[in-house]
């Protein structure tokens, strides 16, 4: 089964990233591999139930995919400014927080 990936720009820094959703292994929630095209740096980004519950503005099933994608971008931007812990291979471990989701919703208006 081929995984669909898409290119996106992060919300503030406009860094081009390639986002591929992966099947999480032992991780609560969803996970993506995100590749920073310019810097050739990879991130494993996770979104867990705790982050969704922290939004309080909408139930978890109503959080829009675009808001999640923007929150992924915010998490990657945060990681580019303060590099996170490196995972084996080329990936850096990043987590989408409830703050990222709230901020991404605010950016969309």
N, C-alpha and C positions, 0 to 999 in steps of 0.2 A: 504494500500500500504506500503510495507516494504522499509525502507530507507537503501541504501547500504552504508556501512562504510568501510574504509580501514585504515590499519596501515601504518605509515610512520615515518621516522626519520627526525628531523629538520636538516637543512643544515649545521649548524656550531657546535652546541652542541650535536648533535646526540641523542636528547631526543625522546623517542618513544611516538608518539601521535596517537590517533584514531580520524579520521576525518569523520564526517557525514554531508553531505550537507542538509540544512533544507530550507523549503520554507520561505523566509523572510516575515515578517508581518510588513508593514509600513516602510520597509527599502528599499532604492533604491539600486538595484544591487543584489548581491548574498550573502548568509550567510551560515556559517558552525558552528556546535558544534564540538569543539576539546577537547579531553580529554587527559591530561598528565597522562600517565599510571603509571609512577613511583611515582609521587607526589599526585595522585588522585585529580587533580585540573581541573576544567572545564572552557572553554573559549567559548564565542560566538564571532566569527570572521566575520566581514563584509567586503565586497569589493564593493565599490560604483563606479559609473561612473566617479567621479572626479579622483579617483586613476588611472583608466584606461586611461583617457585623459591625465594625467600627464606623461605617459610613452613616448609619442611622437615618440618613435622608431618604433612602429607598431600600426596599427589601432586596436581598441578594439576587433574586432572579430577575429583578428589574434593572440591575446595573447594565448599562448599554455596552456593547462591544467596543464602540469608539472611545468611551470613557476608560475602559480597561486598557485599550491600546495607548491612549494618552498617558495613563498612569504608568504603564511599562516604560514609556519614553522618559517620564519624570524620574523614575527609579534609575534608569540607565544614565541620565544626566547627572544625578546625584553620585553615582558610582564613578563617573568620569572625573568628577571634581575631587572625590575622596575614594581612591581605589579600594574596593572591598577585598575580602580574603579570597585568595586564589584557590580554585578547586583543581584536582588532578586534570591534566591535559591543558587546554587553553581557556577554560571557562572560569569566570569570576561569578561567585554566588551573590545574587541580589534578590531582595524581597520587596514586593509592592506593599506599601503600607496603607492604612486607611487614610492617612494624610495625603498620599499621592492620589488616591481616588477622589477625595474631596477637592483637591487642588485642580485635578484634571476636569472635574465638572465645572468649577469656577472659570477655567480658561475657555470652556465652550459656551459659557453664559447661560 
